Amino acid sequence: MSEPLSIIARMYVREGKLEGFDAQAREVSRLTEEKDKGTLRYDWYLLRDKNEVWILEEYTSSEAWMQHRQNVGEALDKLFADYADGHNVSVFGEPSPELFEMANKMMAGRIQWFSFSHGLGSKQNRG
């Protein structure tokens, strides 16, 4: 199994779509809580102007993130199709080759990959 991953997702709420966005985001969160086993964090933050959204995510592994996407894929697709624009993602950690390939196909040009460099404690102590 691969190592844990942290993710920051960003998007914008379409003009006049905040109410629908909020309802659909709550559905995505409900499905995450109900179905996911390896999601450690899935917190949505709305900028005070109520236009920009950041989501802080943490998964136990690449496999857990792929499972999450499968669990909430239909609800997320509706969110992006009807209410959100400008979705992009920054991933922190070492993804499995399968996740790297899948995510780059789904989000070509909208995903950045960051490898651990240094910080408080060794890499072995982070997992």
N, C-alpha and C positions, 0 to 999 in steps of 0.2 A: 504494500500500500504506500502511496505517496505521502509527502509531508503536508502539514496544514497550510492553508492559503488564506490571505486577507485580501479583500477587494473593496475598492471604492468605485461605485457606479454613479454617473452623473447624467441628468437629463433635464429638459425644460418642459413645463406644462404649457400646452397650447392655449392661446388667448381664448378666454371664455369657457375653458374646459376644466376648471379647478374642481368643481363638484364631482364630475364624472371621473376625473383622475383620482380623487381621494377615495371614491367608492371602489374603483378597480384596484387601487393600491392596497386597500384593506382586504380585498379578496385574495390578492397575491400573498399577503402576510398570513391570512387565515390558512391558506393551503400549505404554506411553508411550515407553520406551527403544527398543523394536523398531520402532514405526510413526511416531512424531512426527519431523518435520523442523525445526519452528520452536520447539520447547520448549527453553529455555535452563536452566531450573531446575524441579525437581519433587521437593522434599524434604519428607518427612513427619516430624513431631516429636510424640512421645507424652509428655504430661505425666506426671510421676513417679507420680501415683496411678493411671495407666494407664486413665484415663477420658476425658480430653479430648485431641483431636488437632488440631494446626495443620499446614497444608500451605503451604509457601512456593513460589510458582510464578512463573516469568517466561517470557514469550513474545515472539518477535520482532515480532509484529503481532497485530491482532484476528483476522486470517485464520488465524494459527497456533493461536490458542486455540480457534477454531471447529473446526479440523481435529482438534485434540487431543480435543475433546468427541466428535467423530464416531468417532475411533479407539478410545476407551475407554468410550464411552457405555453399552454393555451391561454391562460389568464394574462401572462406577460405579453404575448403576441397581441391580444386585444388592447392592452394598455398602450403599447407602441403604435398600433394602427389607429386608435381613436383619440388618444389624449396626450401623448408625449412626443417630443422631438429631441434631436441632438444627443441621443444616448451614446455614451462612451464609458469605457471601463479601464481601470488600472488594477493590475494583479500583482500582489506581493508574495513571493515564494516560488518554489520550483514545481511547476505543473507536470503531470504525467505527459508522455508523448501523445496519448489519446486526447486528453483535454486540450493540449496546445493546438493540435490539428483541428479539433471540433470548433474551438472558440475562434480561431483565426478564420475558419470558413464562415461562421455565423456573423462575425463582427469585423470583417476585413477592413482595415484602416481605422477602426474605432477601439482598438484594444492595445494597451501597453503592458509589457511584462517586465517586472523588476525582480532582480535576484538579491538576496540578503548580502550585505557587505559587512557591516559591523554594527554593534549596538550594546545594550546592557545585557551582558551574559553571552555565553557562547551559543552557537547555532544548535548544538545538541540539547541545551537547556530550554529551548523555545518550544519543543514539541512534546 
